[in-house]
Amino acid sequence: MKTKSKDSTDQVTSDGYAYLTKRLLVSRAQSAGRAAAKEAMQIMGHVVTVRDGWVVKVYEDGRIEQLEELKV
């Protein structure tokens, strides 16, 4: 018996495809971003990201190096 996944929708376009909702799109984009960051951390040993108005480099061991403050 097939069951619906939690992100499926009952609304279908005229050609049979399910609508892509903003909620689903944001969820998948965030999930892909986390996966890419994890892979980059394993390969490079650090990732560069933005936190609290700063561009920071986060290392595998948890150290955080502030690189530059963002100007708004």
Jmol script that loads the backbone (N, CA, C; Angstrom):
load data "model"
ATOM      1  N   MET A   1       0.836  -1.182   0.000  1.00  0.00           N
ATOM      2  CA  MET A   1       0.000   0.000   0.000  1.00  0.00           C
ATOM      3  C   MET A   1       0.872   1.234   0.000  1.00  0.00           C
ATOM      4  N   LYS A   2       0.639   2.158  -0.894  1.00  0.00           N
ATOM      5  CA  LYS A   2       1.416   3.389  -0.967  1.00  0.00           C
ATOM      6  C   LYS A   2       0.885   4.396   0.046  1.00  0.00           C
ATOM      7  N   THR A   3       1.825   5.125   0.656  1.00  0.00           N
ATOM      8  CA  THR A   3       1.429   6.194   1.573  1.00  0.00           C
ATOM      9  C   THR A   3       2.017   7.497   1.065  1.00  0.00           C
ATOM     10  N   LYS A   4       1.336   8.577   1.376  1.00  0.00           N
ATOM     11  CA  LYS A   4       1.822   9.886   0.958  1.00  0.00           C
ATOM     12  C   LYS A   4       2.937  10.336   1.876  1.00  0.00           C
ATOM     13  N   SER A   5       3.957  10.965   1.299  1.00  0.00           N
ATOM     14  CA  SER A   5       4.990  11.560   2.134  1.00  0.00           C
ATOM     15  C   SER A   5       4.431  12.841   2.720  1.00  0.00           C
ATOM     16  N   LYS A   6       5.042  13.328   3.799  1.00  0.00           N
ATOM     17  CA  LYS A   6       4.501  14.497   4.481  1.00  0.00           C
ATOM     18  C   LYS A   6       4.572  15.764   3.636  1.00  0.00           C
ATOM     19  N   ASP A   7       5.425  15.775   2.604  1.00  0.00           N
ATOM     20  CA  ASP A   7       5.550  16.976   1.792  1.00  0.00           C
ATOM     21  C   ASP A   7       4.775  16.887   0.479  1.00  0.00           C
ATOM     22  N   SER A   8       3.984  15.827   0.310  1.00  0.00           N
ATOM     23  CA  SER A   8       3.215  15.734  -0.926  1.00  0.00           C
ATOM     24  C   SER A   8       1.984  16.628  -0.823  1.00  0.00           C
ATOM     25  N   THR A   9       1.422  16.919  -1.946  1.00  0.00           N
ATOM     26  CA  THR A   9       0.257  17.798  -1.984  1.00  0.00           C
ATOM     27  C   THR A   9      -0.834  17.148  -2.812  1.00  0.00           C
ATOM     28  N   ASP A  10      -2.075  17.511  -2.515  1.00  0.00           N
ATOM     29  CA  ASP A  10      -3.205  16.986  -3.282  1.00  0.00           C
ATOM     30  C   ASP A  10      -3.424  17.774  -4.561  1.00  0.00           C
ATOM     31  N   GLN A  11      -2.837  18.962  -4.641  1.00  0.00           N
ATOM     32  CA  GLN A  11      -3.032  19.803  -5.805  1.00  0.00           C
ATOM     33  C   GLN A  11      -2.084  19.381  -6.916  1.00  0.00           C
ATOM     34  N   VAL A  12      -2.661  19.191  -8.092  1.00  0.00           N
ATOM     35  CA  VAL A  12      -1.879  18.706  -9.228  1.00  0.00           C
ATOM     36  C   VAL A  12      -2.141  19.611 -10.422  1.00  0.00           C
ATOM     37  N   THR A  13      -1.099  19.878 -11.194  1.00  0.00           N
ATOM     38  CA  THR A  13      -1.249  20.696 -12.395  1.00  0.00           C
ATOM     39  C   THR A  13      -1.964  19.892 -13.471  1.00  0.00           C
ATOM     40  N   SER A  14      -2.342  20.556 -14.544  1.00  0.00           N
ATOM     41  CA  SER A  14      -3.088  19.882 -15.616  1.00  0.00           C
ATOM     42  C   SER A  14      -2.281  18.777 -16.289  1.00  0.00           C
ATOM     43  N   ASP A  15      -0.932  18.856 -16.203  1.00  0.00           N
ATOM     44  CA  ASP A  15      -0.114  17.805 -16.821  1.00  0.00           C
ATOM     45  C   ASP A  15       0.297  16.715 -15.824  1.00  0.00           C
ATOM     46  N   GLY A  16      -0.283  16.733 -14.615  1.00  0.00           N
ATOM     47  CA  GLY A  16      -0.081  15.629 -13.684  1.00  0.00           C
ATOM     48  C   GLY A  16       1.006  15.815 -12.650  1.00  0.00           C
ATOM     49  N   TYR A  17       1.677  16.940 -12.637  1.00  0.00           N
ATOM     50  CA  TYR A  17       2.740  17.176 -11.665  1.00  0.00           C
ATOM     51  C   TYR A  17       2.198  17.902 -10.441  1.00  0.00           C
ATOM     52  N   ALA A  18       2.759  17.614  -9.269  1.00  0.00           N
ATOM     53  CA  ALA A  18       2.341  18.289  -8.044  1.00  0.00           C
ATOM     54  C   ALA A  18       2.901  19.705  -8.022  1.00  0.00           C
ATOM     55  N   TYR A  19       2.152  20.612  -7.404  1.00  0.00           N
ATOM     56  CA  TYR A  19       2.610  21.990  -7.279  1.00  0.00           C
ATOM     57  C   TYR A  19       3.831  22.055  -6.368  1.00  0.00           C
ATOM     58  N   LEU A  20       4.759  22.918  -6.692  1.00  0.00           N
ATOM     59  CA  LEU A  20       5.922  23.155  -5.863  1.00  0.00           C
ATOM     60  C   LEU A  20       5.582  24.324  -4.943  1.00  0.00           C
ATOM     61  N   THR A  21       5.406  24.050  -3.672  1.00  0.00           N
ATOM     62  CA  THR A  21       5.029  25.101  -2.736  1.00  0.00           C
ATOM     63  C   THR A  21       6.274  25.788  -2.197  1.00  0.00           C
ATOM     64  N   LYS A  22       6.089  27.000  -1.707  1.00  0.00           N
ATOM     65  CA  LYS A  22       7.208  27.742  -1.117  1.00  0.00           C
ATOM     66  C   LYS A  22       7.764  26.987   0.081  1.00  0.00           C
ATOM     67  N   ARG A  23       6.891  26.420   0.873  1.00  0.00           N
ATOM     68  CA  ARG A  23       7.323  25.677   2.067  1.00  0.00           C
ATOM     69  C   ARG A  23       8.218  24.497   1.682  1.00  0.00           C
ATOM     70  N   LEU A  24       7.818  23.749   0.678  1.00  0.00           N
ATOM     71  CA  LEU A  24       8.605  22.611   0.211  1.00  0.00           C
ATOM     72  C   LEU A  24       9.930  23.070  -0.386  1.00  0.00           C
ATOM     73  N   LEU A  25       9.885  24.139  -1.177  1.00  0.00           N
ATOM     74  CA  LEU A  25      11.094  24.663  -1.797  1.00  0.00           C
ATOM     75  C   LEU A  25      12.111  25.110  -0.746  1.00  0.00           C
ATOM     76  N   VAL A  26      11.656  25.866   0.258  1.00  0.00           N
ATOM     77  CA  VAL A  26      12.548  26.336   1.319  1.00  0.00           C
ATOM     78  C   VAL A  26      13.119  25.157   2.092  1.00  0.00           C
ATOM     79  N   SER A  27      12.276  24.189   2.394  1.00  0.00           N
ATOM     80  CA  SER A  27      12.721  23.009   3.139  1.00  0.00           C
ATOM     81  C   SER A  27      13.813  22.249   2.388  1.00  0.00           C
ATOM     82  N   ARG A  28      13.592  22.023   1.104  1.00  0.00           N
ATOM     83  CA  ARG A  28      14.581  21.277   0.304  1.00  0.00           C
ATOM     84  C   ARG A  28      15.870  22.076   0.129  1.00  0.00           C
ATOM     85  N   ALA A  29      15.762  23.389  -0.037  1.00  0.00           N
ATOM     86  CA  ALA A  29      16.956  24.231  -0.192  1.00  0.00           C
ATOM     87  C   ALA A  29      17.785  24.226   1.092  1.00  0.00           C
ATOM     88  N   GLN A  30      17.133  24.318   2.243  1.00  0.00           N
ATOM     89  CA  GLN A  30      17.854  24.295   3.516  1.00  0.00           C
ATOM     90  C   GLN A  30      18.520  22.945   3.729  1.00  0.00           C
ATOM     91  N   SER A  31      17.816  21.891   3.400  1.00  0.00           N
ATOM     92  CA  SER A  31      18.368  20.547   3.543  1.00  0.00           C
ATOM     93  C   SER A  31      19.598  20.355   2.649  1.00  0.00           C
ATOM     94  N   ALA A  32      19.502  20.824   1.418  1.00  0.00           N
ATOM     95  CA  ALA A  32      20.633  20.725   0.485  1.00  0.00           C
ATOM     96  C   ALA A  32      21.813  21.558   0.975  1.00  0.00           C
ATOM     97  N   GLY A  33      21.528  22.729   1.531  1.00  0.00           N
ATOM     98  CA  GLY A  33      22.593  23.586   2.068  1.00  0.00           C
ATOM     99  C   GLY A  33      23.322  22.932   3.222  1.00  0.00           C
ATOM    100  N   ARG A  34      22.566  22.301   4.126  1.00  0.00           N
ATOM    101  CA  ARG A  34      23.201  21.599   5.248  1.00  0.00           C
ATOM    102  C   ARG A  34      24.066  20.433   4.764  1.00  0.00           C
ATOM    103  N   ALA A  35      23.572  19.690   3.792  1.00  0.00           N
ATOM    104  CA  ALA A  35      24.328  18.560   3.246  1.00  0.00           C
ATOM    105  C   ALA A  35      25.612  19.040   2.571  1.00  0.00           C
ATOM    106  N   ALA A  36      25.524  20.125   1.813  1.00  0.00           N
ATOM    107  CA  ALA A  36      26.704  20.665   1.130  1.00  0.00           C
ATOM    108  C   ALA A  36      27.724  21.187   2.136  1.00  0.00           C
ATOM    109  N   ALA A  37      27.258  21.843   3.193  1.00  0.00           N
ATOM    110  CA  ALA A  37      28.166  22.356   4.222  1.00  0.00           C
ATOM    111  C   ALA A  37      28.873  21.209   4.943  1.00  0.00           C
ATOM    112  N   LYS A  38      28.143  20.143   5.204  1.00  0.00           N
ATOM    113  CA  LYS A  38      28.740  18.974   5.871  1.00  0.00           C
ATOM    114  C   LYS A  38      29.824  18.347   4.995  1.00  0.00           C
ATOM    115  N   GLU A  39      29.523  18.224   3.706  1.00  0.00           N
ATOM    116  CA  GLU A  39      30.498  17.649   2.772  1.00  0.00           C
ATOM    117  C   GLU A  39      31.727  18.552   2.637  1.00  0.00           C
ATOM    118  N   ALA A  40      31.506  19.865   2.552  1.00  0.00           N
ATOM    119  CA  ALA A  40      32.616  20.811   2.452  1.00  0.00           C
ATOM    120  C   ALA A  40      33.486  20.758   3.699  1.00  0.00           C
ATOM    121  N   MET A  41      32.857  20.620   4.865  1.00  0.00           N
ATOM    122  CA  MET A  41      33.609  20.531   6.121  1.00  0.00           C
ATOM    123  C   MET A  41      34.512  19.299   6.102  1.00  0.00           C
ATOM    124  N   GLN A  42      34.003  18.177   5.598  1.00  0.00           N
ATOM    125  CA  GLN A  42      34.804  16.953   5.538  1.00  0.00           C
ATOM    126  C   GLN A  42      35.969  17.087   4.560  1.00  0.00           C
ATOM    127  N   ILE A  43      35.735  17.754   3.445  1.00  0.00           N
ATOM    128  CA  ILE A  43      36.768  17.875   2.417  1.00  0.00           C
ATOM    129  C   ILE A  43      37.811  18.928   2.781  1.00  0.00           C
ATOM    130  N   MET A  44      37.347  20.131   3.156  1.00  0.00           N
ATOM    131  CA  MET A  44      38.244  21.264   3.365  1.00  0.00           C
ATOM    132  C   MET A  44      38.665  21.463   4.826  1.00  0.00           C
ATOM    133  N   GLY A  45      37.847  20.968   5.756  1.00  0.00           N
ATOM    134  CA  GLY A  45      38.165  21.177   7.164  1.00  0.00           C
ATOM    135  C   GLY A  45      37.600  22.473   7.721  1.00  0.00           C
ATOM    136  N   HIS A  46      36.920  23.242   6.888  1.00  0.00           N
ATOM    137  CA  HIS A  46      36.265  24.473   7.339  1.00  0.00           C
ATOM    138  C   HIS A  46      35.204  24.884   6.325  1.00  0.00           C
ATOM    139  N   VAL A  47      34.279  25.730   6.775  1.00  0.00           N
ATOM    140  CA  VAL A  47      33.300  26.348   5.878  1.00  0.00           C
ATOM    141  C   VAL A  47      33.242  27.831   6.196  1.00  0.00           C
ATOM    142  N   VAL A  48      32.937  28.631   5.197  1.00  0.00           N
ATOM    143  CA  VAL A  48      32.773  30.074   5.376  1.00  0.00           C
ATOM    144  C   VAL A  48      31.286  30.360   5.306  1.00  0.00           C
ATOM    145  N   THR A  49      30.792  31.091   6.299  1.00  0.00           N
ATOM    146  CA  THR A  49      29.369  31.391   6.382  1.00  0.00           C
ATOM    147  C   THR A  49      29.162  32.767   7.004  1.00  0.00           C
ATOM    148  N   VAL A  50      27.925  33.165   7.173  1.00  0.00           N
ATOM    149  CA  VAL A  50      27.605  34.450   7.793  1.00  0.00           C
ATOM    150  C   VAL A  50      26.877  34.178   9.097  1.00  0.00           C
ATOM    151  N   ARG A  51      27.349  34.840  10.162  1.00  0.00           N
ATOM    152  CA  ARG A  51      26.708  34.730  11.473  1.00  0.00           C
ATOM    153  C   ARG A  51      26.717  36.083  12.153  1.00  0.00           C
ATOM    154  N   ASP A  52      25.561  36.510  12.603  1.00  0.00           N
ATOM    155  CA  ASP A  52      25.433  37.737  13.387  1.00  0.00           C
ATOM    156  C   ASP A  52      26.123  38.933  12.745  1.00  0.00           C
ATOM    157  N   GLY A  53      25.981  39.090  11.437  1.00  0.00           N
ATOM    158  CA  GLY A  53      26.543  40.244  10.748  1.00  0.00           C
ATOM    159  C   GLY A  53      28.022  40.138  10.428  1.00  0.00           C
ATOM    160  N   TRP A  54      28.597  38.979  10.595  1.00  0.00           N
ATOM    161  CA  TRP A  54      30.015  38.753  10.291  1.00  0.00           C
ATOM    162  C   TRP A  54      30.171  37.614   9.305  1.00  0.00           C
ATOM    163  N   VAL A  55      31.162  37.718   8.421  1.00  0.00           N
ATOM    164  CA  VAL A  55      31.591  36.595   7.602  1.00  0.00           C
ATOM    165  C   VAL A  55      32.583  35.832   8.469  1.00  0.00           C
ATOM    166  N   VAL A  56      32.295  34.551   8.718  1.00  0.00           N
ATOM    167  CA  VAL A  56      33.133  33.765   9.625  1.00  0.00           C
ATOM    168  C   VAL A  56      33.587  32.477   8.966  1.00  0.00           C
ATOM    169  N   LYS A  57      34.701  31.973   9.438  1.00  0.00           N
ATOM    170  CA  LYS A  57      35.208  30.675   9.003  1.00  0.00           C
ATOM    171  C   LYS A  57      35.048  29.735  10.200  1.00  0.00           C
ATOM    172  N   VAL A  58      34.306  28.644  10.009  1.00  0.00           N
ATOM    173  CA  VAL A  58      34.056  27.678  11.068  1.00  0.00           C
ATOM    174  C   VAL A  58      34.882  26.430  10.765  1.00  0.00           C
ATOM    175  N   TYR A  59      35.721  26.030  11.725  1.00  0.00           N
ATOM    176  CA  TYR A  59      36.597  24.868  11.565  1.00  0.00           C
ATOM    177  C   TYR A  59      35.950  23.609  12.137  1.00  0.00           C
ATOM    178  N   GLU A  60      36.455  22.450  11.732  1.00  0.00           N
ATOM    179  CA  GLU A  60      35.938  21.163  12.194  1.00  0.00           C
ATOM    180  C   GLU A  60      35.956  21.040  13.708  1.00  0.00           C
ATOM    181  N   ASP A  61      36.968  21.581  14.345  1.00  0.00           N
ATOM    182  CA  ASP A  61      37.092  21.447  15.801  1.00  0.00           C
ATOM    183  C   ASP A  61      36.212  22.443  16.557  1.00  0.00           C
ATOM    184  N   GLY A  62      35.420  23.244  15.840  1.00  0.00           N
ATOM    185  CA  GLY A  62      34.494  24.168  16.474  1.00  0.00           C
ATOM    186  C   GLY A  62      34.984  25.600  16.589  1.00  0.00           C
ATOM    187  N   ARG A  63      36.268  25.833  16.273  1.00  0.00           N
ATOM    188  CA  ARG A  63      36.781  27.201  16.317  1.00  0.00           C
ATOM    189  C   ARG A  63      36.075  28.056  15.288  1.00  0.00           C
ATOM    190  N   ILE A  64      35.885  29.335  15.621  1.00  0.00           N
ATOM    191  CA  ILE A  64      35.266  30.290  14.703  1.00  0.00           C
ATOM    192  C   ILE A  64      36.195  31.486  14.554  1.00  0.00           C
ATOM    193  N   GLU A  65      36.520  31.813  13.321  1.00  0.00           N
ATOM    194  CA  GLU A  65      37.384  32.957  13.020  1.00  0.00           C
ATOM    195  C   GLU A  65      36.552  34.009  12.292  1.00  0.00           C
ATOM    196  N   GLN A  66      36.460  35.211  12.859  1.00  0.00           N
ATOM    197  CA  GLN A  66      35.733  36.289  12.205  1.00  0.00           C
ATOM    198  C   GLN A  66      36.613  36.877  11.116  1.00  0.00           C
ATOM    199  N   LEU A  67      36.087  36.910   9.899  1.00  0.00           N
ATOM    200  CA  LEU A  67      36.875  37.404   8.768  1.00  0.00           C
ATOM    201  C   LEU A  67      36.581  38.868   8.473  1.00  0.00           C
ATOM    202  N   GLU A  68      35.298  39.228   8.402  1.00  0.00           N
ATOM    203  CA  GLU A  68      34.961  40.607   8.069  1.00  0.00           C
ATOM    204  C   GLU A  68      33.527  40.902   8.506  1.00  0.00           C
ATOM    205  N   GLU A  69      33.336  42.116   9.046  1.00  0.00           N
ATOM    206  CA  GLU A  69      31.996  42.539   9.439  1.00  0.00           C
ATOM    207  C   GLU A  69      31.249  43.024   8.194  1.00  0.00           C
ATOM    208  N   LEU A  70      29.991  42.647   8.091  1.00  0.00           N
ATOM    209  CA  LEU A  70      29.184  43.083   6.958  1.00  0.00           C
ATOM    210  C   LEU A  70      28.717  44.509   7.177  1.00  0.00           C
ATOM    211  N   LYS A  71      28.794  45.315   6.148  1.00  0.00           N
ATOM    212  CA  LYS A  71      28.316  46.690   6.190  1.00  0.00           C
ATOM    213  C   LYS A  71      26.893  46.710   5.657  1.00  0.00           C
ATOM    214  N   VAL A  72      25.984  47.274   6.416  1.00  0.00           N
ATOM    215  CA  VAL A  72      24.583  47.287   5.983  1.00  0.00           C
ATOM    216  C   VAL A  72      24.142  48.690   5.664  1.00  0.00           C
TER     217      VAL A  72
END
end "model"
wireframe off; spacefill off
backbone 0.3
color backbone group
